């Protein structure tokens, strides 16, 4: 649904948003925005706070991005919450993050329901602590019928692991005669990914200024537009989100053509 001009003006009240809002084409908002949320630790360090405080502030930025995506009419919002490589971080930080996920989910589930947001997890759920895994599974089930926005949480996620899991599933199907190897194509692989059934991201946003994709959605972002901002994730507010959308709308997407 195309966002309403009056509603947008009411939502984007920050003076910095006004000139951006004047440039917005409400009919050309990307359907799927994926975000590499980076900079929580640096945000905390700059304030002499423990790293977990940065993750807590980052959770508030997630809420801001959900609200903004809903206002703009984005249909899918994917957030890179915890990579398969993040297990190498200090045990105290990992444990704090796993507990924070549960805390945020319990706090947010009513909002997600009221706003029509469907939660979907992408990643190896079996490796998560039982409490965290069960909390996500409960919210996934509870929000399964919502259709205003799909919030994809990439959790214990790695792009290479996803592709390995997809290849394994395809190979197993071929081995038992359910799939003809000669008929394997792009759609076969896409249907075996964690994101099966969802459109590929139109726009990938990375905060904190790092110029890399960090093993994120390696198959899905083949033709996504990339937007990198120096803003640390906890400071990524609705104005910053709008700025990314405006930048996206100024691109010419050719998908390999001229």
N, C-alpha and C positions, 0 to 999 in steps of 0.2 A: 504494500500500500504506500502510495506517495505521501511523504510527510506534509502536514498542513503548515502553511507559511506563518500563520498567527501563532500556532503552537510552538514552532521553532523559535520565533522571536521571544516568546515567554521562557523557553527552556535555556536558550543561549543568552544570558543576561550580562555576561562578562563583557566589558567594553572592547576587549581584544577580539571578541567573537563577531562583532558587528560587521567589520569589513569583510570577514571571511564568509559570513552568512549572505552578504550581498552577492558573493561569487558562486554560491551553491546552486547546483542544478538538482532540485529535489527528485527529478525523474531519472537521474543517472547515478544514484547511490549504489556502491558495490553490493551485490547480494551476499557475498561471503568475505568477511574480514578476519584474518588470522593475525595473532599478536604474539611476538616473542617478548615476554615480559622480563626485561633485564634491568638490573641496577638497584635491587632492594638492599643488597649488602653495602654498596657504596653510599646509598642514601643514609643508611644507619651509621656508617663509619664517619661520614661528614658531620653527624650530630652527636658523635661519641656515644652512640647507643648500641646495644647488642644487635647482632644480625637478625634475630627473631623479630625485633621491633620493626625492622625494615620489611619483613614479610607480612607483618600485621598491617603496616601502612599500605603495602601492596594489595592486600585483600580489599581495602577500601577503594583502591583504584579499579579493581575488578568490578565492584558494584557500580562505580561511576561509568565504566565502559559498557556494562550491560544496559544501564539506563539510557546512555547516549545511543547505543545501537538500536534500541527500541524506538527512540524518538526519531531517528533518521530513517528507519524502515529497513535496516539491515536484517537479513533473514537467518544468517548463520554467523556466529562469532566463535572463533576457536582461540583458546588461550593455552600457551605453553606453560603449564604449571609446575611440572617436575619431570626432568628428563631421566632416562635410564642411567645416565652418567652421574646424576646428582647424589646417588648413594655413596659416592666417595667423599662427600662432605663430612664434617665432624658429626659423630653420632648424636650429640645433643641438638644440633641444628636440624638434622633429619627427623628426629623424634618430635621436636617442636613443630616442624612443618606438618607432620602427619596428624598431630593433635589439632593444629590450626585448621586443617582441612575439615575435620569433623565439626569443630566449633563454628566455622563459617557456614557449613552446610545446614546445621541445625538452626542457625540464625536466619538463613536466607530462604529456606524451603517455602515458607508462606509467601514471601515476596515473589519467588519464581512462579508459584501457582497463580497468584493474583495477576501477574503480568503476562501470563501465557507463555512462559519460557520452559522449553524442554531441555533437560540436562542429558548429555550423552558423554560417556568417557571413552577416550581413545588411548590405548596402552595395555600393558600386561598387568591386568588387575590382580592376577593370582599371586603376584609377588608382594603386594601391599600388606601392611598389618591388617589383621582381621577386622578391627574396629573401623579403620579407615575404609576398607573395601566394602564392608556391609553398609556403612553410612552412604557411600556413593550409590550403591545398588538400590537402597531404599528410595533415595531421591530420584534416581533414574526411573524407577517404577512409578513413583507418585506423579511425576511430571510427564509421563510418556505420551499422554494425549494432547499436550499443549502444542500449539502450532504457530504462535506469533514470532518466536525466535528460538532457534536451536543453539544452545550453549554447549560447545564441545570442549571438554577439559582434557587436554593432553597430559596424562598422568602416568608416571613410569613409562614414558614414551621415548622412543628413538626411531628415527626414520629408517635406518638400516634394519633394526629389529623388526619393524613393521613389514618391510619388504621380505625379510627372511620368513616371517610367519605366513605371509601371503603365498610365497613360492612353495612353502611346505604344504599348505592346504591344497594348492592347485596340484602339486605332485601326488598327494594322497588320492585326490579325486581321479587323476589319470591312472594311477596304479590299480584302482579297483574297477576301472572301466566306465566310470561316470562321466569322464571328459576325454574327448579326442585331442591329444597334444597338438595335432595339426590345426585345430581351431582356436588355440589360445591366442588372444589378442589383447589390446589395451583394455577393453571392457572387462575381460576375464580377470585381469590383475586388479583393476579398480574395484571390482566387486568383492575381491578377497582382502581388501585393506580394512583397517579399523574404521575408516570413514565411508564405508560402502553406502551408497544411496544419497550421499551429500554432494553438492556441487564443489568443484575445486575452488580454492580461494581466488578472488579477484585481486585482493590487496593483502600484502604481508607487511605488517608494521613491526619494526624493531626499535625498542627504546635503548637508551644509554650510549648510543653512538657507535656500537660495535658493528663492523662491516662483515658479518658472517651469518649463516642461517642455522648453524649449530644443530645439524642432524634433524631438522624440523620439516615434516611433510615433504620429503624429498621427491616423491612421485607427484604429489598433488600440486606443487607450486611451479611446475615446469614453465607455465606462461603467466604466472602471477606478477603483478606490479609490486616493486619493493619500495618501501618508504622507511628511512632511518632517521631517527631524531636523537639529539643529544640529551633530551629530557629523560631523567631517571624514572623508572616505572611508577613509584609512589606519587610522583608529580604529574603523571599523565592524566590530565583532567578532560572534561568535555570539550574545551577549546582546543586542546592538543589533538583530540580525536577528529574534530571538525577540520583542523588544519591538514591532517593526513588525507581526509576525504577530498578536500579541495585540490590537493596536490595530485591525487589519483585522477580526478576529473580533467586535469590538464594534460594527461598522457594520451597518446594515440596507440591503442592496442591493435597490433597487426597479427599476432599469433603466428609469426614466421613468414607472413606475406609482406608485400611492399606497402 
